Amino acid sequence: MRLASLFALILALAAAPASAGPRFDAINASGTLRIGLTGDYAPFSKLDPETGAYEGLDVDLARSLATALGLKPVFVPTSWPTLSADLEAQKFDLAMGGISVTDKRKAVGLFSVPMLSDGKTPIARCDKADRFQTLAQIDQPNVRVIVNPGGTNEKFARANIHRATIILHPENVTIFEEIVAGRADVMMTDAIETRLQAKLHMELCAIHPDAPFDHADKAYFLTRDDALKTAVDKWLNGLKASGELKKQINHWVE
C-alpha cells in the first residue's frame, strides 16, 4: 500500500500544472519581453541600419507572442557567435530569428517546440549551379565556399569541407553579393534562406532546396524557465493549429 501511495503521489505531481518560474515571474513583473535578434538573417529578422528597426517573420511573431503574454516586446541585438553567451548572461529572455536546435545550445537554454524543419543546401550563381549539386562536387580545391561565422552554417562547412577554400564573411546581410560578384562560388545555408535569396538576386539559384544535405529543427531559444517554455509552446502550437504560422511563413518567403 505504501508503494501504491508513493506511485499515486508521483503521478499526481507529474500531472500537476507547472507553476510560474522565477524568470517568468520577473518577466511578468517587468511588463516587457526581451527578444534577442541577430538582425542579419532574412526572412527571419533583418535590421535597418539607418532606422534601427527590425522586420521579418520572427519580428512579427515576436510581437504576436508578446501580445499573447500581455507584455511589451523589446528587441535586443545579438550575434551568432555570442548568441548562447548572451542568453546565459540574461541579456534577453528568449532569442528568435531562425535559430537551429543544437546540443551545444541545449546545454545553455531551453528550446520551444519547433516552428519549422529545414536543412543546409547550396546556393550559387545560376550559371554555375550544375557544378555544386553534391558535397563531393563542392569540396574541390578550386572551389571557394563562403560562410558567415559563429553559427550552424560555419559548423556545417567545417564538418564537410576539407579540400575547398572556406571564406569567412562577417556580414550575413551582404554575403550573397559576394557570390553574385564572383568573389565566392557557393554558400551552404538553410533552404528557406536560399529560396528567398534566389528571389532577391536574379543571378542566384537555390540548389535542390527540397532535398537538403541534412535536417534540423528551428525553434525559439529560451532562458531556463519551464513556465516560460510552457507559455511559448502553447502560443506556438496555437499558431500551427490555426494555420496562422504557415500563412506568416508564406508571406515572408513566397
C-alpha positions in Angstrom: 0.0 0.0 0.0 2.9 2.3 0.8 4.3 1.7 -2.7 0.9 2.3 -4.2 0.5 5.6 -2.4 4.0 6.7 -3.5 3.2 5.8 -7.1 -0.1 7.8 -6.9 1.8 10.8 -5.5 4.4 10.6 -8.3 1.5 10.5 -10.9 -0.2 13.5 -9.2 3.0 15.6 -9.2 3.6 14.7 -12.9 0.1 15.7 -13.8 0.2 19.0 -11.8 0.3 22.2 -13.9 3.7 24.0 -14.0 3.8 27.0 -11.7 5.4 30.2 -12.7 9.1 30.0 -12.6 11.4 32.7 -11.2 12.4 34.1 -14.6 8.8 34.1 -15.9 7.8 35.9 -12.7 10.4 38.5 -13.3 9.4 38.9 -16.9 5.7 39.4 -16.0 6.7 41.9 -13.3 8.7 43.9 -15.7 5.9 44.1 -18.2 8.3 43.5 -21.1 9.5 40.6 -23.1 13.1 41.0 -24.3 13.8 39.2 -27.6 17.3 38.7 -28.9 17.7 39.1 -32.7 20.7 38.9 -34.9 19.0 41.1 -37.5 21.0 39.6 -40.3 19.0 36.6 -41.4 16.2 37.2 -43.8 13.4 36.1 -43.8 13.5 35.7 -40.0 15.0 39.1 -38.9 16.6 42.0 -40.6 17.8 45.2 -39.1 17.6 48.5 -40.9 20.9 50.2 -40.0 19.5 53.7 -40.7 16.4 53.5 -38.7 17.3 50.8 -36.2 14.1 49.0 -36.9 13.7 45.2 -37.2 11.5 43.4 -39.7 10.9 39.8 -40.7 9.0 36.7 -40.0 10.2 36.3 -36.4 9.8 40.0 -35.7 6.1 39.8 -36.5 5.8 36.6 -34.5 7.7 38.1 -31.6 5.1 40.9 -31.4 2.4 38.3 -31.6 3.9 36.3 -28.7 4.3 39.4 -26.5 0.7 40.4 -27.1 -0.4 36.9 -26.2 1.5 37.1 -22.9 0.3 40.7 -22.2 3.8 42.1 -22.4 5.6 44.8 -24.5 8.2 43.4 -26.9 11.7 44.9 -26.6 14.3 43.8 -29.3 17.8 43.3 -28.1 20.7 42.9 -30.6 22.8 39.8 -30.5 25.1 37.9 -32.9 25.6 34.3 -34.0 29.0 34.0 -32.2 27.6 35.4 -29.0 24.1 34.1 -29.0 24.4 31.4 -26.3 26.6 33.6 -24.1 24.2 36.5 -24.4 21.3 34.2 -23.3 23.2 32.8 -20.4 24.1 36.3 -19.3 20.3 37.1 -19.4 20.7 39.9 -21.9 17.3 38.8 -23.2 14.6 36.4 -22.2 14.5 34.4 -25.4 16.1 34.6 -28.9 14.3 34.3 -32.2 15.4 34.7 -35.8 15.9 31.3 -37.4 17.8 29.5 -34.7 18.6 25.9 -35.3 18.3 23.4 -32.4 21.7 22.0 -31.4 23.1 20.0 -28.5 25.5 22.8 -27.6 22.7 25.3 -27.3 20.6 22.9 -25.3 23.3 22.9 -22.7 22.7 26.7 -22.2 18.9 27.1 -22.5 15.6 25.6 -23.4 14.0 25.3 -26.9 10.4 25.8 -27.8 8.6 23.2 -29.9 9.9 23.5 -33.5 8.5 26.3 -35.7 9.7 24.5 -38.8 12.2 21.9 -40.0 14.9 22.8 -42.5 18.3 21.8 -43.7 21.6 23.0 -45.3 21.6 23.3 -49.1 23.8 25.2 -51.6 23.2 28.5 -53.3 25.3 29.6 -56.2 25.3 31.7 -59.4 22.8 30.0 -61.8 25.4 29.6 -64.5 27.5 27.5 -62.0 24.7 25.7 -60.3 25.3 22.4 -62.1 28.8 22.2 -60.6 27.6 22.3 -57.0 24.9 19.6 -56.7 26.7 17.4 -54.2 29.1 17.8 -51.3 31.8 15.9 -53.3 31.4 18.5 -56.1 31.6 21.4 -53.7 34.6 20.1 -51.8 37.2 20.6 -54.5 40.5 22.5 -54.3 39.3 25.2 -56.8 36.0 26.0 -55.1 35.5 28.9 -52.7 32.9 28.2 -50.1 31.7 31.4 -48.3 30.1 31.3 -44.8 29.1 33.6 -42.0 31.0 32.9 -38.8 29.7 31.6 -35.5 26.5 29.7 -36.4 25.4 26.4 -37.8 26.4 27.4 -41.4 30.1 27.6 -40.3 29.7 24.4 -38.3 28.3 22.5 -41.3 31.1 23.8 -43.6 33.9 22.9 -41.2 32.5 19.4 -40.8 32.1 18.7 -44.5 34.6 20.9 -46.4 38.2 19.7 -46.3 39.7 20.5 -49.7 37.8 23.6 -50.9 38.7 27.0 -49.5 36.4 28.3 -46.8 35.9 32.1 -46.8 34.6 33.7 -43.6 32.5 36.7 -44.4 31.4 38.7 -41.2 28.3 40.3 -42.6 25.5 37.8 -43.4 23.5 40.7 -44.9 26.0 41.2 -47.8 27.3 37.6 -48.1 25.2 36.8 -51.2 26.5 39.8 -53.0 30.0 38.1 -52.8 28.7 35.2 -54.8 26.9 37.4 -57.3 30.2 39.4 -57.8 32.2 36.2 -58.3 34.4 36.6 -55.2 33.0 33.3 -53.9 31.4 30.3 -55.6 28.9 28.8 -53.3 27.3 29.0 -49.8 25.5 26.3 -47.9 22.8 27.6 -45.7 19.2 26.8 -44.7 16.9 26.0 -47.6 14.4 28.7 -46.6 17.1 31.3 -46.9 18.3 30.1 -50.3 14.7 30.3 -51.6 14.4 33.9 -50.5 17.8 35.0 -51.7 17.2 33.4 -55.1 14.2 35.7 -55.4 16.1 38.8 -54.3 19.1 38.1 -56.6 18.2 37.0 -60.1 21.8 35.8 -60.7 21.5 33.2 -57.9 19.8 29.8 -57.8 18.8 27.7 -54.8 20.1 24.2 -55.4 17.7 21.4 -54.5 16.1 23.2 -51.5 13.5 20.5 -51.3 16.3 17.9 -50.7 18.8 19.5 -48.4 22.0 17.7 -47.2 20.7 17.4 -43.6 17.7 18.3 -41.5 17.4 20.4 -38.3 14.5 22.0 -36.4 14.3 25.7 -36.0 12.8 26.9 -32.7 13.0 29.7 -30.1 15.9 29.7 -27.7 14.7 30.3 -24.2 16.2 31.2 -20.8 15.8 28.2 -18.5 12.3 28.5 -17.1 9.7 25.7 -17.6 6.8 28.1 -17.2 8.1 30.4 -19.9 8.6 27.4 -22.2 5.0 26.2 -21.5 3.6 29.6 -22.4 5.7 29.9 -25.6 4.8 26.4 -26.7 1.1 27.0 -26.1 1.2 30.1 -28.2 3.2 28.5 -31.0 1.1 25.3 -31.1 -2.0 27.6 -31.4 -0.5 29.3 -34.4 0.2 26.0 -36.0 -3.3 24.6 -35.3 -5.0 27.7 -36.8 -2.8 27.8 -39.9 -1.5 31.3 -39.0 2.1 30.1 -38.7 2.1 28.7 -42.3 0.4 31.9 -43.5 3.1 34.0 -42.0 5.9 31.9 -43.4 4.4 32.0 -46.9 4.1 35.8 -46.6 7.8 36.3 -45.9 9.2 33.7 -48.2 6.9 33.3 -51.3 
